[in-house]
């Protein structure tokens, strides 16, 4: 059984993230969405809230996947759950530079784990959690950017 990890902060999960999830599922038998606990970003939602939003969003799409929180080195987490693949989403060239550097470091530390870059569908290429939060905080429509479960929580937390 081939296991993959899709790591990220998912603050919050967007339709672009879910597009990468569905593409990843074509390549592995088991996919774990790994929510990073220790991040250099300040998060709007707690790790527990992010996990809940992801699970609700997956349920809305009839996807039954594992969602876990992890802390520390991603490659150590990959070894712990016996994952062979790490999936990363790329939107733009700026994403590539950062992700490529991380992938090279991961490969140095864990050569047995492959890293796969996936691009989202073109309708989500510009989409980021930060943009979604900004639009929601300014009263803009986000229903075509996130699932209804996420939209509800965004409006509760950030709605004007």
N, C-alpha and C positions, 0 to 999 in steps of 0.2 A: 504494500500500500504506500503510495507516494503522498507525503504530507507537505503542505505549504503553509507559510505564514504571510499574512498581510498586516504589517505593523503600521502604526500611526497614532497620532493624538486624537484624531476624529472628534474635533471640538467645534462643531458637531459633524457627524457623518453627513455627506452630501450625496446627491444622485451620481456625481462623478465617482465617488468612492464605491458606491454600489455597482456601478458599471465595471470597475476594476475587479470587484468581488466576482461578478458573473463571468468575466473573462478568465479569471484565475481558476474558477471551478472546472473549466474545460481542460485544464492541464494537470490537475491533481485529484486524488481520491478523497482527500481530507484537507479542509482549509480551516485554519485558525485565524480569526481576526484578533490581533494582539494590540491592545490599547496600552500605550506607553504611560507609565506612572511618572517616571522621572524625565521631565522634559525641560529644555531651556526656555520653552514658551510659558507664558502665564495663561492658564486656561480659564475659560468662562464657566465651564461645567466641571464638576468633580469627576474623577475616574469612574465612580459608581454610576453617576448620571449618564456619562458617555456610553458605558456598557449597556445601561437600560435603553437608551435611545437606539443603539445599534440593534439590540435584540428586538425591539418594537419594529424597527424599520425592516429587519429580516422577516419577521412574522407577517408584515404587510405584503411582502413579496413571496411568501411561502418558501422561504429558504431556512433550513434548519442547520445552522453552523455553530461551531464553537466560538465563543467570545471570551477572552481572558484578559486580565490586566497583568502586565509584567514590568519589572524594574531591573535595571542593570543592562548588561551587554546583550544585544539582540542575538548574537551568535551563540552565546551561552544558553539563552532561552531556546533557540533552535535545537541545540544539542539535547537539552533536557526533554523536549517533546518529540525528539527524533524527526525533525523536519529536514527535508532535503532541499527545499526551495524557499526563497524569500521573494515575495512580489512587491514591487515598488511602482507607483504610478508616476508618470512623467507628463507634465502639461506643456512645458516650454524649455528652451535651451537653458535658462537659468536653473530650472529644476535638475537638468541633466548634470551640470557641473557639480552640484552638491551631492546628488545621489551617486554619481560615478565615484567620487572621492570616498564616500562611505562604503560603496560596494568593494572597492579595492582594499580598504582596511578590513572589511569583513572577510574577504577572500584570504587575506594574509593570516587572519586569526583562525579561520575555519575553512580550509580549502575544500572540504567535502560538501559544503553548502553552496548551492548555486543561487545567483541573484538574477531575477528576471524583471526587466522593465516593460511595463505595459502603458500604452497611451489610452486615455479614455475616448469614448465616442466624441466626434468633433463638436457636438452640441454642448459638451461639458469641458472642453479644453481650457476655457478661461476660469472655470469654477474653482473656488477655494473656500475653506471654512471661514477664513477671515473676511472675505467679501460677503459671504452669506450673513455673517454676524453684523457687519456694517450696514448692509441693506435693511436687515430686520430692525436694528436699533434706530434707524432713521424712518421707520414706518413703511418701508417698501415691501413689495410683494415677493415672497420667497417660496411660494407653493410649487413653482416649477423648478426649484433648485434642491429641495429636500423632501423627505416623506412627510405625510401629515403628522406623524408622531413627533418628528423633530420640529416641524413648524409650530406646533402647539407649545413645546417647551421654549423655543426661541421667543415666541410672543410673550409667554409668561415672564421670562427672564429679561428680555431686552426691549420688548414692545413699547412703543411710545403712546 
